Amino acid sequence: MVHDIASRICRIQERISTVCQRLGREESEIQLMGVSKFQSLKAVEGAWENGIGLFGENRVQEGIEKFTAFYEAKSEGIRQKALGKPEVHLIGQLQRNKAKKAAEFFDCIQSVDRESLIDELGGLCAGRQDPLKIFLEFRTGEESKTGFADLDSLCRAAEKVLSFRGLLPLGLMTMAPFTGDETAIRSSFRELAAARDELEKRFPAAGRESWPCLSMGMTNDFEIAIEEGSTLIRIGTAIFGARNT
């Protein structure tokens, strides 16, 4: 298993390098996330040992249990490895009744998709020394069932986020429609990039530094996403193989 994961990661990195060289982008601009939902602890360990330092989980409890076990098993290795402790993001929809646990455990919540959740997280994080990192999820494709539905609602959400000192906005996240139509996929990614540009215009005091990251692109479309400005790609199958359900 570990050998297969190592080979897959190497191939992905080669593909990222090829796209970046063609575009004149630096490879360091692209974060590679291993989407570890439904994957075993052994698979996570294999990815970490082969250079993956960022993971994405869909479910709060699964992520907490898996990575608590990972930290316990790898505590000595984390101290010794130059890679350091991995970063874990929640990328699945977050219910308000699980917001407290999520805010306490995850390094970042990428799936902030409604104003009521911003209020909940803002209240929970009011006294934090280190703000909770978040992304706003923007609905840009027919397959996207969650996320802010239009630019006005996204901008209202951004304004609310910026009012909470305990929240640190990192950027925007989206999921392109699951289709073979490259035009539709590319349109989805362009819409997210345009939305980030609009936030910069509407909130000039915050500037692009408040929304530096575009989380878009998965196994089937990450090269297109990089072409359209992605800075974080979320890869599951291409790293871990077919997931266990």
C-alpha positions as CSV (number, residue, x, y, z in Angstrom):
1,M,0.0,0.0,0.0
2,V,2.7,2.5,1.0
3,H,4.6,1.8,-2.2
4,D,1.5,2.4,-4.3
5,I,0.8,5.7,-2.5
6,A,4.4,6.8,-3.0
7,S,4.2,6.1,-6.7
8,R,0.9,7.9,-7.0
9,I,2.1,11.0,-5.2
10,C,5.2,11.1,-7.4
11,R,3.0,11.0,-10.5
12,I,0.8,13.8,-9.2
13,Q,3.8,16.0,-8.4
14,E,5.1,15.4,-11.9
15,R,1.8,16.5,-13.4
16,I,1.7,19.6,-11.2
17,S,5.3,20.4,-12.3
18,T,4.4,20.1,-15.9
19,V,1.4,22.4,-15.7
20,C,3.3,25.0,-13.7
21,Q,6.2,25.0,-16.1
22,R,3.9,25.6,-19.0
23,L,2.1,28.4,-17.2
24,G,5.2,30.0,-15.6
25,R,3.9,29.4,-12.1
26,E,6.0,28.3,-9.2
27,E,5.2,24.8,-8.0
28,S,5.4,26.1,-4.4
29,E,2.2,28.1,-5.2
30,I,0.2,24.9,-5.2
31,Q,-0.7,23.1,-2.0
32,L,-1.4,19.4,-2.4
33,M,-4.1,18.1,0.0
34,G,-4.6,14.4,0.5
35,V,-8.3,13.8,0.9
36,S,-8.3,11.0,3.5
37,K,-12.0,10.6,4.1
38,F,-12.9,6.9,4.5
39,Q,-9.2,6.0,4.2
40,S,-7.4,3.9,6.8
41,L,-4.9,5.2,9.4
42,K,-2.2,3.1,7.5
43,A,-3.0,4.9,4.3
44,V,-2.7,8.3,6.0
45,E,0.6,7.3,7.5
46,G,1.8,6.2,4.1
47,A,0.9,9.6,2.5
48,W,2.5,11.5,5.4
49,E,5.7,9.5,5.1
50,N,5.8,10.4,1.4
51,G,5.5,14.1,1.8
52,I,1.8,14.9,2.2
53,G,1.5,17.4,5.1
54,L,-2.1,18.5,4.5
55,F,-5.1,16.3,4.8
56,G,-8.9,16.8,4.2
57,E,-11.6,15.1,6.1
58,N,-15.4,15.2,5.4
59,R,-16.8,14.1,8.7
60,V,-16.0,15.6,12.1
61,Q,-16.0,12.5,14.2
62,E,-14.1,10.4,11.7
63,G,-11.4,13.0,11.3
64,I,-11.0,13.5,15.0
65,E,-10.7,9.7,15.7
66,K,-8.4,9.0,12.8
67,F,-6.0,11.9,13.4
68,T,-6.0,11.6,17.2
69,A,-4.8,8.0,16.6
70,F,-2.3,9.3,14.0
71,Y,-0.8,11.8,16.4
72,E,-0.5,9.3,19.1
73,A,1.2,6.7,16.8
74,K,3.5,9.3,15.2
75,S,4.3,11.6,18.1
76,E,8.0,10.7,18.1
77,G,8.2,10.8,14.3
78,I,6.5,14.2,14.2
79,R,9.2,15.6,16.6
80,Q,12.0,14.1,14.5
81,K,10.7,14.7,10.9
82,A,11.4,17.9,9.1
83,L,7.8,17.7,7.8
84,G,6.4,18.5,11.2
85,K,2.9,17.9,12.3
86,P,0.4,17.5,9.4
87,E,-2.4,20.0,9.0
88,V,-6.0,18.8,8.9
89,H,-8.9,20.6,7.2
90,L,-12.6,19.9,7.4
91,I,-13.9,19.9,3.8
92,G,-17.3,18.4,4.4
93,Q,-20.5,20.2,5.4
94,L,-20.5,21.2,9.0
95,Q,-23.6,21.0,11.1
96,R,-23.9,23.6,13.9
97,N,-24.2,21.0,16.6
98,K,-20.7,19.7,15.7
99,A,-19.2,23.2,15.2
100,K,-17.6,23.3,18.7
101,K,-15.7,20.0,18.2
102,A,-14.7,21.0,14.7
103,A,-13.3,24.4,15.8
104,E,-11.4,22.8,18.7
105,F,-9.7,20.0,16.5
106,F,-9.3,21.1,12.9
107,D,-6.7,23.5,11.7
108,C,-9.1,25.0,9.1
109,I,-12.7,24.6,8.1
110,Q,-13.1,24.9,4.3
111,S,-16.8,24.3,4.1
112,V,-18.2,27.4,5.7
113,D,-21.4,27.7,3.5
114,R,-23.9,29.8,5.4
115,E,-24.1,32.9,7.6
116,S,-25.5,31.0,10.6
117,L,-22.4,28.9,10.7
118,I,-20.2,32.0,10.6
119,D,-22.1,33.3,13.6
120,E,-21.6,30.0,15.4
121,L,-17.9,29.7,14.7
122,G,-17.3,33.4,15.4
123,G,-18.9,33.1,18.8
124,L,-17.0,29.9,19.7
125,C,-13.7,31.4,18.6
126,A,-14.1,34.8,20.2
127,G,-11.5,34.2,22.9
128,R,-8.9,32.3,20.8
129,Q,-5.3,33.4,20.8
130,D,-4.9,32.0,17.3
131,P,-7.9,32.6,15.0
132,L,-9.6,29.7,13.4
133,K,-8.7,29.5,9.7
134,I,-11.7,29.2,7.3
135,F,-12.7,29.2,3.7
136,L,-16.0,30.4,2.3
137,E,-17.6,27.8,0.0
138,F,-19.1,29.2,-3.2
139,R,-21.5,27.2,-5.3
140,T,-20.3,27.4,-8.9
141,G,-21.6,24.2,-10.5
142,E,-24.8,22.2,-10.7
143,E,-23.2,19.3,-8.7
144,S,-22.4,21.7,-5.8
145,K,-25.1,21.2,-3.3
146,T,-23.7,23.5,-0.7
147,G,-22.1,26.9,-0.6
148,F,-23.2,30.5,-1.0
149,A,-25.4,30.6,-4.1
150,D,-24.5,34.0,-5.5
151,L,-22.0,36.8,-5.3
152,D,-24.1,39.0,-3.1
153,S,-24.6,36.3,-0.4
154,L,-20.9,35.5,-0.6
155,C,-20.0,39.2,0.0
156,R,-22.4,39.4,2.9
157,A,-20.7,36.4,4.4
158,A,-17.3,37.8,3.8
159,E,-18.3,41.0,5.6
160,K,-19.5,38.9,8.6
161,V,-16.4,36.9,8.7
162,L,-14.2,40.0,8.8
163,S,-16.2,41.3,11.8
164,F,-15.1,38.3,14.0
165,R,-11.6,38.6,15.4
166,G,-11.5,34.9,16.1
167,L,-11.8,33.9,12.4
168,L,-9.1,34.2,9.9
169,P,-10.3,34.0,6.2
170,L,-7.9,32.1,4.0
171,G,-9.8,32.1,0.7
172,L,-12.6,30.5,-1.2
173,M,-13.5,26.9,-2.0
174,T,-15.6,25.3,-4.7
175,M,-16.4,22.0,-6.3
176,A,-16.8,22.0,-10.1
177,P,-19.6,19.9,-11.7
178,F,-18.7,16.2,-12.1
179,T,-18.7,16.1,-15.9
180,G,-16.4,15.5,-18.9
181,D,-17.3,18.9,-20.2
182,E,-14.1,20.9,-19.8
183,T,-15.9,24.1,-20.7
184,A,-18.3,23.7,-17.7
185,I,-15.4,22.8,-15.4
186,R,-13.3,25.7,-16.5
187,S,-16.3,28.1,-16.1
188,S,-16.8,26.9,-12.5
189,F,-13.2,27.6,-11.6
190,R,-13.2,31.0,-13.4
191,E,-16.3,32.0,-11.4
192,L,-14.5,31.3,-8.1
193,A,-11.4,33.3,-9.2
194,A,-13.7,36.2,-10.3
195,A,-15.5,36.0,-6.9
196,R,-12.2,36.4,-5.1
197,D,-11.3,39.4,-7.2
198,E,-14.7,40.9,-6.4
199,L,-14.1,40.5,-2.6
200,E,-10.8,42.4,-3.1
201,K,-12.7,45.3,-4.7
202,R,-15.5,45.3,-2.1
203,F,-13.3,45.1,0.9
204,P,-10.2,47.0,-0.1
205,A,-9.1,47.5,3.6
206,A,-8.8,43.7,3.9
207,G,-7.1,43.3,0.5
208,R,-6.3,40.0,-1.3
209,E,-4.1,39.1,1.7
210,S,-7.4,38.1,3.5
211,W,-8.4,35.7,0.7
212,P,-5.2,34.5,-0.7
213,C,-6.2,30.9,-1.5
214,L,-8.4,29.3,-4.1
215,S,-9.2,25.7,-3.1
216,M,-10.4,24.1,-6.3
217,G,-9.5,21.0,-8.3
218,M,-9.8,17.3,-7.5
219,T,-8.5,14.1,-9.0
220,N,-10.4,14.5,-12.3
221,D,-9.8,18.2,-12.9
222,F,-6.9,19.5,-10.9
223,E,-4.8,20.4,-13.9
224,I,-7.6,22.6,-15.3
225,A,-7.9,24.1,-11.8
226,I,-4.2,25.1,-11.7
227,E,-4.6,26.7,-15.1
228,E,-7.4,28.8,-13.7
229,G,-5.5,29.9,-10.6
230,S,-6.0,27.3,-8.0
231,T,-3.6,27.4,-5.1
232,L,-4.9,24.3,-3.3
233,I,-5.9,21.0,-4.9
234,R,-7.9,18.4,-3.0
235,I,-6.8,14.9,-4.2
236,G,-8.3,11.6,-2.9
237,T,-8.4,8.8,-5.5
238,A,-5.2,9.7,-7.3
239,I,-3.3,9.4,-4.0
240,F,-5.1,6.6,-2.1
241,G,-6.8,4.7,-4.9
242,A,-10.5,3.7,-4.8
243,R,-11.8,4.6,-1.4
244,N,-13.1,2.1,1.1
245,T,-16.8,2.7,2.0
